[in-house]
C-alpha cells in the first residue's frame, strides 16, 4: 500500500509540472480534451516509473538477488546511456545484456502454465502466483546434501514451493535461479529499498539452480543434466550462481563468501547483472567525472581527439590486451587466487595483465585423468564453446599476425545478434583483410580446388570447421589451422574435409590432400581406408565425435556432397545413445533432413528424455520403415555398409565394439 501512495504522490507532482502543457492547449482552443488528458496521465506515469526505477518493494527479490551497487569506480550501464545512446542501443539488443536478468515477464521466455514435470521419481511443477514465477521442487537445502547420482531417483524428497528470482540466458536456452533462504513460508519480512545499506546485513543471498532448463526454440522443458554432454554417471551436482556464473555473467561481481559451510553463505554484490559496458571498457567513474564539464566535452569532440578520456577503448589496445578483454570470460581458467576471488571476485580490468588474476588451463599441463582434459582434442584444440581464446591464441594468425577477436567481432556494429560478427565477416572478407594474395581472392579456385562462391571455397569451412560444441550444437573452432589427416588415435579431432564429405573414408581425404597440397603420404588402417568417416565417428567415436557427426549430418553444405538416405540408419543408432545431449542433437538433425518426412511415424512421437524402453521401440520402428521404404534407394556402396537395401550389421557391430567409451563431462 505504501508504494502505491508513493507512486500517487510523485504522479501528482509530475502532473503539476506538466500543467503548462495543458494551459497551452486550452489557449489554442483545441476541442478534444480527452486525448490530452490521457496523454498527460501516460507521460506522468512513465516519468514516475523512471524516477522510482531504482526502488523495489518486492521483498523476496530485494533480499534474494545479488545486491546491485557501484564500487571501485564502477558506475553501471545506466550511466553510459546519457551520452552514448547508439552504443547503448546496440548493446541493449545483444544477448550479452540479457545473459543475467531479474525474473520478470520481460525476461522469462518460458510458460509457467501449472504443468507438471517429471524426472526420475520426482514430480516438479511450474506455476504463477500473484504475477510471480514459482516452482515446486525438492527443497534446495535438502538437495545440496544428496548424492548427485541418486537425487533423481529418491522416492520421497521433501518438496517446497520456491520463487524464481533470476534467469540465465535468452538465446538458445534459459535457466532459472531460486534463493536458498526464501520459500513460500518466508514472505512477511519488512519492506526494504534495494539500494539501502540495510541489505548489507542480508543473511545469505546464495542462489541455486532450479534443475530444469527451458529450450527456447523448442518451447520445451528438460532436466538440467540432460542439457549438456555429460556422462550419466556424474549425476546432478548442485550449482551455485554466486561462486561460478558470477565471474562472466555480471559486471564486477563480488561473491563475498561469508561462511564456507554446507551450504555456504554469501553476501554477493554486482555492478550490473548481465554483461554490460564496464566489462569491456573498465570502470567509468573517472571518465564521467572528467566529462561533466561541457567545455571539456566540446574540446574533446572538436579539437583534441587525442586527449585522455579516462576509459578503456578496446580497439585502441595492443593485440594482446585486446584479446584479453574477451579472454577474461572466453577462455578456460581458474582464479589465480581462489581466496581473493571468494571475497572480492576477479579483479581484472580491461587493459591490464590478465595473468595476474586468471590461471589459464592449457592442454599441455593436463593428464588424461583430469577434468579439464575432456575440453580438448588430442592435438590441443579446445572443443568447448565459450572458450575461444584457447583456440585463437594458438593460431598462426594471432601468434605471427595481428588477428584479435575484434578482427571479426563487434558488439556495436554487428550484422546480427547470433555471433556478433561485423559486417561481411561471415564471408571470405574476414580472411582477406590480411591474406590479400590472388590465390585467396580472384584466383581462389587454384587454392581451394572448389568452385568460387561455393561452400568448399569459404575459408571458414576449411580452416575453422565446427569441431567445438556448445548449447546443444556444433560451433566453429577458433584454432585456425590447415586440414590434414594423420595417424588416427583416440580423441582425434575430426578434419574439415570429412565433416563436409561424411560419406568418404579418411584415406580418401589423406590421398586428396597429398595430391592437392603435397602433404606427406600416409597409409591408414583398413577401417579408415574402407569406411565412411561419418560412420566411423558415429559408431566408434566418443560422445563428442558422435554428437558433432550427428549435427553435421544435416548441416546444409553436407547435403550437397552426397545423397541423404544412407544417413538415416546411422543417425537412428544414436536415438538411444547414453548421452542425452547426443540424442537431442541427433533428433534435431533428423528433423532437418527434408526426406525424413517420408520416414516419420504417424501418431508416434520421440522424446530424447523419454524412458529407454520407449526410445528403443521408436528407434526400431523407424529402422524397420527405413528398410522397407529407403534401403534400396540408398547409395549401395561398400564404405557405407549398404548392399541390396540392407546394412552390413556385422561390420557395424565391429565398429561399435571398438567404440571409445571415455566418460565425458563438458562443463559449458
C-alpha positions as CSV (number, residue, x, y, z in Angstrom):
1,X,0.0,0.0,0.0
2,X,2.8,2.4,0.9
3,X,4.5,2.0,-2.5
4,X,1.1,2.9,-4.2
5,X,0.9,6.0,-2.2
6,X,4.5,6.9,-3.2
7,X,3.6,6.5,-6.9
8,X,0.5,8.6,-6.4
9,X,2.4,11.4,-4.7
10,X,5.1,11.5,-7.3
11,X,2.5,11.3,-10.1
12,X,0.7,14.4,-8.7
13,X,4.0,16.3,-8.6
14,X,4.7,15.3,-12.2
15,X,1.2,16.3,-13.3
16,X,1.7,19.7,-11.7
17,X,4.9,20.1,-13.6
18,X,3.0,19.3,-16.9
19,X,0.3,21.9,-16.2
20,X,1.8,24.4,-18.7
21,X,1.2,21.9,-21.5
22,X,-2.5,21.8,-20.6
23,X,-2.8,25.6,-20.3
24,X,-1.1,26.0,-23.7
25,X,-3.6,23.5,-25.2
26,X,-6.5,25.5,-23.6
27,X,-5.3,28.8,-25.1
28,X,-5.2,27.3,-28.6
29,X,-8.9,26.3,-28.1
30,X,-8.4,22.7,-29.2
31,X,-11.8,20.9,-29.0
32,X,-10.8,17.4,-27.9
33,X,-9.5,17.4,-24.3
34,X,-9.7,13.7,-23.6
35,X,-6.7,12.7,-25.7
36,X,-4.6,15.4,-24.0
37,X,-5.7,14.2,-20.5
38,X,-4.9,10.6,-21.4
39,X,-1.5,11.6,-22.9
40,X,-0.6,13.7,-19.9
41,X,-1.5,10.9,-17.5
42,X,0.6,8.4,-19.6
43,X,3.5,10.8,-19.6
44,X,3.3,11.4,-15.9
45,X,3.1,7.7,-15.1
46,X,6.2,7.0,-17.3
47,X,8.1,9.7,-15.7
48,X,7.1,8.5,-12.3
49,X,8.2,5.0,-13.1
50,X,11.5,6.3,-14.3
51,X,12.0,8.4,-11.1
52,X,11.3,5.3,-9.0
53,X,13.2,2.8,-11.2
54,X,15.8,2.0,-8.6
55,X,13.4,1.2,-5.9
56,X,11.8,-2.2,-5.4
57,X,9.3,-3.1,-2.8
58,X,9.3,-6.8,-3.7
59,X,10.7,-8.2,-0.5
60,X,11.9,-11.5,-1.9
61,X,13.7,-10.1,-4.9
62,X,15.3,-7.3,-2.8
63,X,16.8,-9.7,-0.4
64,X,17.4,-12.8,-2.6
65,X,19.2,-11.2,-5.6
66,X,22.8,-10.1,-5.7
67,X,22.9,-6.5,-4.5
68,X,23.4,-4.1,-7.4
69,X,25.8,-1.5,-6.1
70,X,28.6,0.7,-7.5
71,X,32.1,0.1,-6.2
72,X,35.7,0.6,-7.1
73,X,34.9,3.4,-9.6
74,X,32.3,1.3,-11.5
75,X,29.1,3.3,-12.2
76,X,26.8,0.9,-14.1
77,X,25.4,0.8,-17.6
78,X,22.5,3.1,-16.9
79,X,25.0,6.0,-16.6
80,X,26.6,5.4,-20.0
81,X,23.4,5.8,-22.0
82,X,23.2,9.5,-21.2
83,X,26.0,10.3,-23.7
84,X,26.4,7.0,-25.7
85,X,22.9,6.3,-27.0
86,X,24.0,4.5,-30.2
87,X,26.4,2.2,-28.4
88,X,23.9,1.6,-25.7
89,X,21.3,0.7,-28.3
90,X,23.5,-1.9,-29.9
91,X,24.5,-3.4,-26.6
92,X,20.9,-3.4,-25.4
93,X,19.8,-5.6,-28.3
94,X,22.6,-8.2,-27.6
95,X,22.5,-11.5,-25.8
96,X,25.3,-10.2,-23.6
97,X,22.9,-7.8,-21.9
98,X,20.3,-10.5,-21.3
99,X,22.7,-13.1,-20.0
100,X,21.5,-12.5,-16.5
101,X,18.2,-10.8,-15.6
102,X,15.9,-10.4,-12.7
103,X,12.9,-12.6,-13.1
104,X,10.1,-10.7,-14.8
105,X,7.6,-11.0,-17.7
106,X,10.1,-9.3,-19.9
107,X,13.0,-11.6,-19.0
108,X,11.3,-15.0,-18.7
109,X,10.6,-16.8,-22.0
110,X,9.1,-20.0,-20.6
111,X,5.5,-20.7,-20.0
112,X,4.8,-21.1,-16.3
113,X,1.5,-22.8,-17.0
114,X,1.0,-25.0,-14.0
115,X,2.3,-28.1,-15.9
116,X,4.0,-30.9,-14.0
117,X,7.5,-32.1,-15.0
118,X,8.8,-35.5,-14.1
119,X,12.4,-36.5,-13.8
120,X,13.2,-39.9,-12.3
121,X,10.9,-40.4,-9.2
122,X,10.3,-36.7,-8.7
123,X,7.4,-34.6,-10.0
124,X,8.0,-30.9,-10.3
125,X,5.6,-28.1,-11.0
126,X,5.9,-24.7,-12.6
127,X,3.2,-22.1,-11.9
128,X,2.3,-18.5,-11.4
129,X,1.4,-17.0,-8.0
130,X,0.4,-13.3,-7.8
131,X,2.1,-12.5,-11.1
132,X,5.3,-14.1,-9.8
133,X,7.1,-17.2,-11.2
134,X,7.2,-20.2,-8.8
135,X,8.3,-23.8,-8.9
136,X,7.6,-26.9,-6.8
137,X,10.9,-28.7,-6.3
138,X,12.8,-30.6,-3.7
139,X,13.9,-28.2,-1.0
140,X,17.3,-26.8,-2.1
141,X,18.8,-27.1,1.4
142,X,17.9,-30.8,1.3
143,X,19.1,-31.3,-2.3
144,X,22.6,-29.9,-1.6
145,X,23.3,-32.8,0.8
146,X,22.2,-35.6,-1.6
147,X,24.2,-37.9,-3.7
148,X,24.3,-36.3,-7.2
149,X,23.8,-39.7,-8.9
150,X,20.8,-40.7,-6.8
151,X,18.9,-37.5,-6.4
152,X,16.7,-38.1,-9.4
153,X,15.5,-41.4,-8.1
154,X,14.9,-40.5,-4.4
155,X,11.5,-42.0,-3.6
156,X,10.2,-39.2,-1.4
157,X,12.2,-35.9,-1.5
158,X,10.9,-33.1,0.7
159,X,9.1,-30.7,-1.7
160,X,8.8,-26.9,-1.3
161,X,7.5,-24.0,-3.3
162,X,10.3,-21.8,-4.4
163,X,10.2,-18.5,-6.3
164,X,12.2,-17.9,-9.4
165,X,14.2,-14.8,-8.8
166,X,16.7,-14.6,-11.6
167,X,17.4,-16.0,-15.1
168,X,20.5,-17.0,-17.1
169,X,20.3,-17.0,-20.9
170,X,17.9,-15.7,-23.5
171,X,19.2,-17.1,-26.8
172,X,19.1,-20.9,-27.1
173,X,18.1,-21.9,-23.6
174,X,17.1,-20.3,-20.3
175,X,18.0,-21.4,-16.7
176,X,16.3,-20.3,-13.5
177,X,17.6,-19.5,-10.1
178,X,16.0,-19.8,-6.7
179,X,17.1,-18.4,-3.3
180,X,18.3,-20.9,-0.8
181,X,16.7,-19.0,2.0
182,X,13.4,-18.0,0.6
183,X,10.4,-20.3,0.3
184,X,6.6,-20.0,0.4
185,X,6.8,-19.5,4.2
186,X,9.1,-16.6,4.1
187,X,7.2,-13.7,2.6
188,X,6.4,-11.4,5.5
189,X,9.7,-9.6,6.1
190,X,9.8,-5.8,6.4
191,X,9.8,-3.8,3.1
192,X,13.2,-2.5,2.3
193,X,14.7,-0.5,-0.5
194,X,17.0,-2.4,-2.9
195,X,19.6,0.4,-2.6
196,X,19.5,0.7,1.2
197,X,22.7,-0.2,3.1
198,X,20.5,-2.4,5.3
199,X,20.7,-5.0,2.6
200,X,24.4,-5.5,3.6
201,X,23.0,-7.4,6.5
202,X,21.2,-10.0,4.4
203,X,21.8,-13.4,6.0
204,X,22.6,-15.2,2.7
205,X,21.8,-14.4,-0.9
206,X,23.1,-17.7,-2.2
207,X,21.3,-18.7,-5.4
208,X,20.9,-22.3,-6.5
209,X,19.7,-23.7,-9.9
210,X,16.2,-25.0,-10.4
211,X,17.0,-28.3,-12.0
212,X,15.1,-27.8,-15.3
213,X,16.1,-25.8,-18.4
214,X,13.9,-24.3,-21.0
215,X,14.8,-24.7,-24.7
216,X,13.6,-21.5,-26.3
217,X,13.2,-22.6,-29.9
218,X,11.6,-25.9,-28.9
219,X,9.4,-24.4,-26.2
220,X,10.3,-27.4,-24.1
221,X,11.4,-28.0,-20.5
222,X,14.2,-30.6,-20.0
223,X,16.2,-31.7,-16.9
224,X,19.3,-29.6,-16.3
225,X,21.7,-32.5,-16.5
226,X,20.2,-33.5,-19.9
227,X,21.2,-30.2,-21.5
228,X,25.0,-30.9,-21.6
229,X,27.3,-33.6,-22.9
230,X,27.8,-35.3,-19.6
231,X,28.1,-39.0,-18.8
232,X,25.1,-40.1,-16.7
233,X,27.4,-41.4,-14.0
234,X,28.2,-37.8,-13.0
235,X,24.6,-37.3,-11.9
236,X,23.3,-33.8,-10.9
237,X,25.7,-31.9,-8.6
238,X,24.4,-28.7,-7.0
239,X,25.1,-25.5,-8.9
240,X,25.5,-22.1,-7.2
241,X,25.5,-18.8,-9.1
242,X,27.5,-16.8,-6.5
243,X,30.8,-18.6,-6.9
244,X,30.7,-19.7,-10.6
245,X,28.4,-17.9,-13.1
246,X,29.0,-14.5,-11.4
247,X,32.5,-14.3,-13.0
248,X,31.3,-13.8,-16.5
249,X,27.6,-13.2,-16.2
250,X,27.8,-10.0,-14.3
251,X,30.0,-6.9,-14.1
252,X,32.5,-6.5,-11.2
253,X,30.8,-9.3,-9.3
254,X,31.9,-9.9,-5.7
255,X,30.9,-13.3,-4.3
256,X,31.7,-12.1,-0.7
257,X,31.8,-15.6,0.9
258,X,30.7,-15.2,4.5
259,X,30.8,-18.8,5.7
260,X,32.4,-21.7,3.8
261,X,29.9,-24.2,5.2
262,X,27.5,-26.6,3.5
263,X,25.6,-24.8,2.2
264,X,27.9,-21.8,2.0
265,X,26.8,-18.2,2.9
266,X,27.3,-15.2,0.6
267,X,26.6,-11.5,0.6
268,X,27.0,-11.1,-3.1
269,X,27.2,-7.8,-4.9
270,X,27.4,-6.8,-8.6
271,X,27.6,-3.6,-10.5
272,X,25.4,-4.9,-13.3
273,X,23.5,-8.1,-13.9
274,X,24.5,-9.4,-17.4
275,X,27.5,-8.4,-19.5
276,X,27.5,-4.6,-19.7
277,X,29.6,-1.6,-20.7
278,X,32.3,-1.7,-18.0
279,X,33.0,-5.4,-18.5
280,X,34.8,-4.4,-21.7
281,X,35.6,-0.7,-21.1
282,X,36.6,-0.8,-17.4
283,X,35.4,1.4,-14.5
284,X,33.8,4.6,-15.8
285,X,33.7,7.0,-12.9
286,X,36.8,8.9,-13.8
287,X,35.6,9.2,-17.4
288,X,32.2,10.5,-16.3
289,X,33.7,12.9,-13.8
290,X,36.1,14.3,-16.5
291,X,33.3,15.0,-19.0
292,X,30.9,16.5,-16.6
293,X,32.2,19.9,-17.8
294,X,30.6,20.7,-21.2
295,X,33.6,22.6,-22.3
296,X,35.7,19.5,-21.9
297,X,33.3,17.5,-24.0
298,X,33.2,20.1,-26.8
299,X,37.0,20.4,-26.7
300,X,37.4,16.7,-27.0
301,X,35.0,16.3,-29.9
302,X,36.1,19.4,-31.9
303,X,39.7,19.9,-31.3
304,X,41.6,17.2,-29.5
305,X,40.8,13.6,-30.3
306,X,44.0,12.5,-28.6
307,X,43.0,14.0,-25.2
308,X,42.7,11.5,-22.4
309,X,39.3,10.0,-21.9
310,X,39.9,8.0,-18.8
311,X,38.1,5.0,-20.1
312,X,39.4,1.9,-21.9
313,X,38.6,1.6,-25.6
314,X,39.4,-2.0,-26.6
315,X,40.0,-1.0,-30.2
316,X,42.9,1.2,-29.2
317,X,44.7,-1.5,-27.1
318,X,47.5,-3.6,-28.4
319,X,46.9,-7.1,-29.8
320,X,47.4,-9.0,-26.5
321,X,45.4,-6.5,-24.5
322,X,42.5,-6.6,-27.0
323,X,42.3,-10.3,-26.9
324,X,42.3,-10.4,-23.1
325,X,39.3,-8.1,-22.9
326,X,37.3,-11.0,-24.4
327,X,39.5,-13.8,-22.9
328,X,38.6,-12.7,-19.3
329,X,35.5,-14.8,-20.0
330,X,36.0,-16.6,-23.3
331,X,38.8,-18.9,-22.0
332,X,39.2,-21.9,-19.8
333,X,40.6,-20.7,-16.5
334,X,40.5,-20.7,-12.7
335,X,41.1,-17.8,-10.3
336,X,44.7,-17.1,-9.7
337,X,43.9,-16.7,-6.0
338,X,40.8,-18.6,-5.0
339,X,40.6,-16.9,-1.6
340,X,40.7,-13.4,-3.2
341,X,38.1,-14.4,-5.7
342,X,35.7,-15.7,-3.0
343,X,35.9,-12.4,-1.2
344,X,36.3,-9.8,-3.9
345,X,35.8,-11.5,-7.3
346,X,38.1,-11.3,-10.3
347,X,40.0,-8.0,-10.1
348,X,40.9,-7.9,-13.8
349,X,40.2,-4.7,-15.6
350,X,40.4,-4.3,-19.4
351,X,43.9,-3.2,-20.5
352,X,45.6,-4.9,-17.5
353,X,47.5,-8.1,-17.5
354,X,45.0,-11.0,-17.2
355,X,47.7,-13.4,-16.0
356,X,47.7,-11.6,-12.6
357,X,44.2,-12.8,-12.0
358,X,43.4,-15.7,-14.3
359,X,45.1,-19.1,-14.3
360,X,44.6,-20.4,-17.8
361,X,44.0,-24.1,-18.2
362,X,46.3,-25.3,-21.0
363,X,46.2,-28.7,-22.6
364,X,49.9,-29.2,-22.3
365,X,49.6,-29.1,-18.5
366,X,46.8,-31.7,-18.2
367,X,46.8,-35.5,-18.0
368,X,44.1,-37.8,-19.2
369,X,42.6,-38.2,-15.7
370,X,42.0,-34.5,-15.1
371,X,38.5,-33.0,-15.5
372,X,39.6,-30.3,-18.0
373,X,41.1,-32.9,-20.3
374,X,37.6,-33.5,-21.7
375,X,37.6,-30.0,-23.0
376,X,40.3,-30.6,-25.6
377,X,41.0,-32.8,-28.7
378,X,44.3,-34.7,-28.6
379,X,46.1,-32.1,-30.7
380,X,45.4,-29.5,-28.0
381,X,42.5,-27.8,-29.7
382,X,39.8,-26.5,-27.3
383,X,36.4,-28.1,-28.2
384,X,34.0,-26.5,-25.7
385,X,32.2,-23.3,-26.7
386,X,32.7,-20.1,-24.9
387,X,36.5,-20.7,-24.5
388,X,37.6,-19.5,-27.9
389,X,40.7,-17.7,-26.6
390,X,42.5,-21.0,-26.1
391,X,41.9,-21.7,-29.8
392,X,42.8,-18.3,-31.3
393,X,45.9,-17.8,-29.1
394,X,47.4,-21.0,-30.7
395,X,46.7,-19.8,-34.2
396,X,49.4,-18.5,-36.5
397,X,47.1,-15.6,-37.4
398,X,47.4,-14.4,-33.8
399,X,50.9,-15.7,-32.9
400,X,52.6,-14.2,-36.0
401,X,49.9,-11.9,-37.3
402,X,47.7,-9.1,-35.9
403,X,44.5,-11.0,-35.5
404,X,42.4,-10.4,-32.4
405,X,38.7,-11.1,-31.5
406,X,37.9,-7.6,-32.8
407,X,39.2,-8.5,-36.3
408,X,35.8,-10.2,-36.9
409,X,33.5,-9.5,-33.9
410,X,31.9,-6.3,-32.8
411,X,29.1,-5.7,-30.4
412,X,28.5,-2.2,-31.6
413,X,28.5,-2.9,-35.4
414,X,27.3,-6.5,-35.5
415,X,25.3,-7.5,-38.5
416,X,23.2,-9.9,-36.4
417,X,23.0,-10.9,-32.8
418,X,23.8,-14.6,-33.0
419,X,27.6,-14.4,-33.1
420,X,28.3,-10.7,-33.1
421,X,30.1,-10.8,-36.4
422,X,30.8,-7.4,-38.0
423,X,29.6,-6.5,-41.5
424,X,30.7,-9.0,-44.2
425,X,32.6,-11.0,-41.6
426,X,30.6,-14.1,-42.4
427,X,32.3,-14.2,-45.8
428,X,35.9,-14.6,-47.0
429,X,36.3,-10.9,-46.4
430,X,37.2,-11.8,-42.8
431,X,40.3,-13.6,-44.0
432,X,41.3,-11.4,-47.0
433,X,41.7,-8.4,-44.7
434,X,45.2,-9.9,-44.3
435,X,45.5,-12.6,-46.9
436,X,45.3,-10.5,-50.0
437,X,47.3,-12.6,-52.4
438,X,45.5,-13.5,-55.6
439,X,45.3,-17.2,-54.7
440,X,42.9,-16.2,-51.8
441,X,41.0,-13.6,-53.8
442,X,40.3,-13.6,-57.6
443,X,42.1,-17.0,-58.1
444,X,40.7,-18.7,-55.1
445,X,39.8,-21.9,-57.0
446,X,43.5,-22.6,-57.5
447,X,43.8,-22.8,-53.8
448,X,40.6,-24.4,-52.7
449,X,40.0,-26.7,-55.7
450,X,36.4,-25.9,-55.3
451,X,34.3,-23.5,-57.4
452,X,34.3,-19.9,-56.2
453,X,31.3,-18.9,-54.2
454,X,30.6,-22.5,-53.1
455,X,30.8,-23.9,-49.5
456,X,34.1,-25.5,-50.4
457,X,35.7,-22.1,-51.2
458,X,34.6,-20.5,-47.9
459,X,37.7,-20.1,-45.8
460,X,35.8,-20.8,-42.6
461,X,34.7,-24.2,-43.6
462,X,38.2,-25.5,-44.2
463,X,40.2,-23.5,-41.5
464,X,37.6,-23.0,-38.8
465,X,35.3,-26.1,-39.0
466,X,32.6,-26.9,-36.5
467,X,34.8,-29.0,-34.2
468,X,33.6,-27.3,-31.0
469,X,30.4,-27.9,-29.1
470,X,28.1,-25.7,-27.1
471,X,24.4,-25.1,-26.4
472,X,23.5,-28.4,-28.0
473,X,25.1,-27.9,-31.4
474,X,28.3,-27.6,-33.3
475,X,30.2,-24.3,-33.4
476,X,33.3,-23.1,-35.3
477,X,36.7,-23.9,-33.9
478,X,38.7,-20.7,-33.2
479,X,42.0,-22.5,-33.6
480,X,42.7,-21.6,-37.2
481,X,44.6,-24.5,-38.8
482,X,45.0,-26.5,-42.0
483,X,43.0,-29.6,-42.7
484,X,45.2,-32.7,-42.5
485,X,44.9,-36.4,-41.8
486,X,47.4,-38.1,-39.5
487,X,47.7,-41.5,-37.8
488,X,44.3,-41.9,-36.1
489,X,44.4,-42.2,-32.3
490,X,41.8,-41.9,-29.6
491,X,40.2,-38.5,-29.3
492,X,41.3,-37.5,-32.8
493,X,39.9,-34.1,-33.9
494,X,37.6,-34.5,-37.0
495,X,39.1,-33.0,-40.1
496,X,37.3,-30.3,-42.0
497,X,37.2,-32.2,-45.3
498,X,35.3,-35.2,-43.9
499,X,32.9,-33.0,-41.9
500,X,31.6,-32.0,-45.3
501,X,32.3,-35.3,-47.1
502,X,30.8,-37.5,-44.5
503,X,30.4,-40.4,-47.0
504,X,34.2,-40.6,-47.8
505,X,36.8,-42.6,-46.0
506,X,39.6,-40.8,-44.2
507,X,42.1,-42.4,-46.6
508,X,40.3,-40.7,-49.5
509,X,40.9,-37.4,-47.7
510,X,44.6,-38.1,-46.9
511,X,45.3,-39.1,-50.6
512,X,43.5,-36.0,-51.9
513,X,45.4,-33.6,-49.6
514,X,48.7,-35.3,-50.8
515,X,47.7,-34.7,-54.4
516,X,46.5,-31.1,-54.0
517,X,48.8,-29.7,-51.4
518,X,51.8,-32.1,-51.2
519,X,51.0,-33.4,-47.7
520,X,53.1,-36.4,-46.7
521,X,51.5,-39.6,-48.0
522,X,50.1,-41.8,-45.2
523,X,48.5,-45.3,-45.2
524,X,45.8,-45.7,-42.6
525,X,44.5,-49.0,-41.2
526,X,41.8,-50.8,-43.2
527,X,38.9,-49.4,-41.2
528,X,39.8,-45.9,-42.2
529,X,40.5,-46.9,-45.8
530,X,37.2,-48.6,-46.3
531,X,34.6,-46.9,-44.1
532,X,32.9,-43.5,-44.5
533,X,34.3,-41.1,-41.9
534,X,30.8,-40.1,-40.7
535,X,30.0,-43.7,-39.9
536,X,33.3,-44.2,-38.1
537,X,32.6,-41.2,-35.9
538,X,29.1,-42.2,-35.1
539,X,29.7,-45.9,-34.4
540,X,33.2,-45.8,-33.0
541,X,33.9,-42.3,-31.7
542,X,33.5,-40.8,-28.3
543,X,30.5,-38.8,-27.2
544,X,31.8,-35.6,-28.9
545,X,32.6,-37.4,-32.1
546,X,29.1,-38.9,-32.2
547,X,27.4,-35.6,-31.4
548,X,29.3,-33.5,-33.9
549,X,28.9,-36.2,-36.6
550,X,25.1,-36.2,-36.0
551,X,25.0,-32.4,-36.2
552,X,26.9,-32.4,-39.5
553,X,24.6,-35.0,-41.0
554,X,22.0,-32.2,-41.5
555,X,24.4,-29.3,-42.0
556,X,23.4,-27.7,-45.2
557,X,26.8,-28.0,-47.0
558,X,26.9,-31.7,-46.4
559,X,23.5,-32.2,-48.0
560,X,25.1,-31.2,-51.3
561,X,28.0,-33.6,-51.2
562,X,26.1,-36.9,-51.1
563,X,22.6,-38.4,-51.0
564,X,20.6,-38.5,-47.8
565,X,19.0,-41.9,-47.5
566,X,22.2,-43.6,-46.3
567,X,22.4,-41.3,-43.3
568,X,19.2,-42.4,-41.6
569,X,20.2,-45.8,-40.2
570,X,23.3,-44.4,-38.6
571,X,21.5,-41.4,-37.1
572,X,18.9,-43.8,-35.8
573,X,21.6,-45.6,-33.9
574,X,22.1,-42.5,-31.7
575,X,18.4,-42.1,-30.7
576,X,19.2,-44.4,-27.7
577,X,22.7,-43.1,-27.0
578,X,23.6,-42.9,-23.3
579,X,24.3,-39.2,-23.6
580,X,21.1,-37.1,-23.5
581,X,22.5,-34.2,-25.5
582,X,23.7,-36.5,-28.2
583,X,20.2,-37.9,-28.5
584,X,18.8,-34.3,-28.7
585,X,21.2,-33.2,-31.4
586,X,20.5,-36.4,-33.4
587,X,16.8,-35.9,-33.3
588,X,17.1,-32.3,-34.4
589,X,19.4,-33.3,-37.2
590,X,16.9,-36.0,-38.4
591,X,14.1,-33.5,-38.5
592,X,16.1,-31.0,-40.5
593,X,16.7,-33.5,-43.3
594,X,13.9,-33.0,-45.8
595,X,13.4,-36.6,-46.8
596,X,12.8,-37.6,-43.1
597,X,9.2,-36.8,-43.6
598,X,8.9,-40.0,-45.6
599,X,10.2,-42.0,-42.6
600,X,8.3,-40.4,-39.7
601,X,5.7,-42.5,-37.9
602,X,2.2,-41.2,-37.8
603,X,0.8,-40.9,-34.3
604,X,4.1,-42.0,-32.7
605,X,6.5,-39.4,-31.2
606,X,10.0,-39.4,-30.0
607,X,11.3,-37.5,-27.0
608,X,15.0,-37.7,-26.2
609,X,14.3,-37.7,-22.4
610,X,11.7,-40.5,-22.7
611,X,12.5,-43.7,-20.7
612,X,14.9,-46.0,-22.5
613,X,12.4,-48.7,-23.4
614,X,10.2,-46.2,-25.2
615,X,13.2,-44.8,-27.1
616,X,14.2,-48.3,-28.2
617,X,10.7,-49.0,-29.5
618,X,10.7,-45.8,-31.6
619,X,14.2,-46.4,-32.8
620,X,13.3,-50.0,-34.0
621,X,10.1,-48.9,-35.7
622,X,12.0,-46.2,-37.7
623,X,14.7,-48.7,-38.6
624,X,12.1,-51.1,-40.0
625,X,10.5,-48.3,-42.0
626,X,13.9,-47.4,-43.4
627,X,14.5,-50.9,-44.6
628,X,11.0,-51.0,-46.2
629,X,11.0,-47.6,-47.8
630,X,14.5,-46.4,-48.3
631,X,17.0,-49.2,-48.1
632,X,17.0,-49.9,-51.9
633,X,17.1,-46.2,-52.7
634,X,20.2,-45.5,-50.5
635,X,23.6,-45.5,-52.1
636,X,24.8,-49.1,-52.4
637,X,28.4,-48.6,-51.5
638,X,30.8,-50.7,-49.5
639,X,32.1,-47.8,-47.5
640,X,28.5,-47.1,-46.4
641,X,27.9,-50.8,-45.4
642,X,24.8,-50.9,-47.6
643,X,24.2,-53.7,-50.1
644,X,20.9,-54.8,-51.7
645,X,19.0,-52.4,-49.4
646,X,20.3,-53.9,-46.2
647,X,23.0,-53.0,-43.7
648,X,26.2,-55.0,-43.1
649,X,25.3,-55.5,-39.4
650,X,28.5,-57.5,-38.7
651,X,30.8,-54.7,-39.9
652,X,28.7,-52.1,-38.0
653,X,28.8,-54.2,-34.8
654,X,32.6,-54.4,-35.1
655,X,32.8,-50.7,-35.1
656,X,30.5,-50.4,-32.1
657,X,32.5,-52.9,-30.2
658,X,35.6,-50.7,-30.6
659,X,33.8,-47.5,-29.5
660,X,35.6,-45.0,-27.4
661,X,33.6,-45.1,-24.2
662,X,35.6,-42.5,-22.3
663,X,33.4,-40.7,-19.8
664,X,32.9,-37.2,-21.0
665,X,31.9,-34.1,-18.9
666,X,31.7,-30.9,-20.9
667,X,31.1,-28.1,-18.5
668,X,29.9,-25.1,-20.6
